[in-house]
Amino acid sequence: MSTHDDDVLFQPLQAGAFQMPHRILMSPLTRARATDRIPNDLMAEYYTQRASAALIISEATAISPQGFGWHGAPAIYSDDQVAGWRKVTDAVHNAGGRMVVQLWHMGRVSHPDYQDGKLPVGPSPILAAGEAHTPTGKKPYVVPHELTKPEIRKIVEDYATATRRARDAGFDGVEIHGANGYLIDEFLRDGSNQRTDEYGGSKENRTRFLLEVIEAVTDAWSADRTGLRISPTMNGTGMFDSDPISLFRYVAEVLNPLGLAYLHVAESIRPGRIYNPDAPRVTPEIRKLYDGVFIANGGYDRDTAIACLERGEADAIAFGQKFIANPDLPQRLMQDASLNEPNPDTYYSPGPVGYTDYPALESAV
Ligand SMILES: Cc1cc2nc3c(=O)[nH]c(=O)nc-3n(C[C@H](O)[C@H](O)[C@H](O)COP(=O)(O)O)c2cc1C
């Protein structure tokens, strides 16, 4: 029998402009089902099935052709893409849900196949570890083009444009993807940023691009509709930082006056495939310093989520893989019901199998 105060997960939470009926968010999950980068009816069905989430954070969504780099992923830079998203957000709202779009620029881990043969871009010409998901299968990453200052300014403008398009597309807000080895994270961490100008070197300089993006996005819409995701110790694609605790302490402090809707930190509580099991967890350090709504993610289940909130280590929890397999996850967690198991083979495969066919509780056997 549980000795926890189970209710903590099911209390309402106001995060900026987002009124959440409980504290179980849907983590951003790339599922690669878009049609030529345009959201479609199948995606609308998938997200609508998950409308009972406190907040749906969409799969990562490219802000520009330059920011794109994952076959089957959606984007938000064209009118057709906005129209496709509008169908998704209308359906989610009709089902009583709330949804933000995760704004994505992949930086150095895009591929020339997506860039008309040109190099992908990054803060420094440093090769990422691993392979890109191209239309013709996985291919090794390439050394990126080092962004010039005018090119950086253009990308910041692209974030503002994408934010305005997100509003047009009917989203409730945006989440800036500052995690997982993509462009913003590449600027933040010194393993991928060895610039000698004002965007590199000190932690203050490496945080400059993030702050410029936040300013552009919040000016284009509003801070209380803007969340930020970071992943201080994620070590995929060769990401690392020589001193993540001092870097992300600094990030937490400079975020405080900005009044964002929430800060979302992805860092597994368990040793995992993606996150470095040897690094000390940075999440508690950030939580201590950050004044706003704090969302934790990474390996949580019902018990560990409740324990985390009880101890005051976060205000809410984002669930990833459990939401893939359980469209009605909040109800299941509320009732302490059994969960469907996700099938990793269908995470990125086309079509409805392993996407919209996980049963809800009523129809589960
Ligand atoms: C299939 C899959 C796709 C993912 N796509 C994204 C994404 O688009 N954006 C992002 O920030 N994280 C992404 N992640 C990471 C998840 O949001 C989450 O941080 C991770 O799964 C750990 O949480 P969990 O243990 O609750 O699943 C993805 C993870 C998986 C398994």
The ligand as a MOL file (V3000), in Angstrom:
LIG
                    3D

  0  0  0     0  0            999 V3000
M  V30 BEGIN CTAB
M  V30 COUNTS 31 33 0 0 0
M  V30 BEGIN ATOM
M  V30 1 C 10.4900 8.4770 -29.2220 0
M  V30 2 C 11.0300 9.6540 -28.4760 0
M  V30 3 C 10.9960 10.9010 -29.0670 0
M  V30 4 C 11.4520 12.0250 -28.3690 0
M  V30 5 N 11.3550 13.2540 -28.9520 0
M  V30 6 C 11.6920 14.3690 -28.2420 0
M  V30 7 C 11.4620 15.6640 -28.7810 0
M  V30 8 O 10.9400 15.8410 -29.8930 0
M  V30 9 N 11.8370 16.7270 -28.0310 0
M  V30 10 C 12.4100 16.5910 -26.7830 0
M  V30 11 O 12.7340 17.5810 -26.1430 0
M  V30 12 N 12.6010 15.3590 -26.2440 0
M  V30 13 C 12.2350 14.2590 -26.9280 0
M  V30 14 N 12.3690 13.0240 -26.3610 0
M  V30 15 C 12.7530 12.9190 -24.9360 0
M  V30 16 C 11.4860 12.8190 -24.0670 0
M  V30 17 O 10.7190 14.0060 -24.1080 0
M  V30 18 C 11.8520 12.5320 -22.6060 0
M  V30 19 O 12.7400 13.5270 -22.1690 0
M  V30 20 C 12.4840 11.1490 -22.4330 0
M  V30 21 O 11.7130 10.1470 -23.0880 0
M  V30 22 C 12.5880 10.7980 -20.9430 0
M  V30 23 O 11.2930 10.8190 -20.3270 0
M  V30 24 P 10.5010 9.4620 -20.0100 0
M  V30 25 O 11.4060 8.6030 -19.1610 0
M  V30 26 O 9.2540 9.8580 -19.2610 0
M  V30 27 O 10.1940 8.7780 -21.3120 0
M  V30 28 C 11.9650 11.8770 -27.0490 0
M  V30 29 C 12.0150 10.6140 -26.4750 0
M  V30 30 C 11.5500 9.4990 -27.1610 0
M  V30 31 C 11.5810 8.1580 -26.4880 0
M  V30 END ATOM
M  V30 BEGIN BOND
M  V30 1 1 1 2
M  V30 2 1 2 3
M  V30 3 2 2 30
M  V30 4 2 3 4
M  V30 5 1 4 5
M  V30 6 1 4 28
M  V30 7 2 5 6
M  V30 8 1 6 7
M  V30 9 1 6 13
M  V30 10 2 7 8
M  V30 11 1 7 9
M  V30 12 1 9 10
M  V30 13 2 10 11
M  V30 14 1 10 12
M  V30 15 2 12 13
M  V30 16 1 13 14
M  V30 17 1 14 15
M  V30 18 1 14 28
M  V30 19 1 15 16
M  V30 20 1 16 17
M  V30 21 1 16 18
M  V30 22 1 18 19
M  V30 23 1 18 20
M  V30 24 1 20 21
M  V30 25 1 20 22
M  V30 26 1 22 23
M  V30 27 1 23 24
M  V30 28 2 24 25
M  V30 29 1 24 26
M  V30 30 1 24 27
M  V30 31 2 28 29
M  V30 32 1 29 30
M  V30 33 1 30 31
M  V30 END BOND
M  V30 END CTAB
M  END
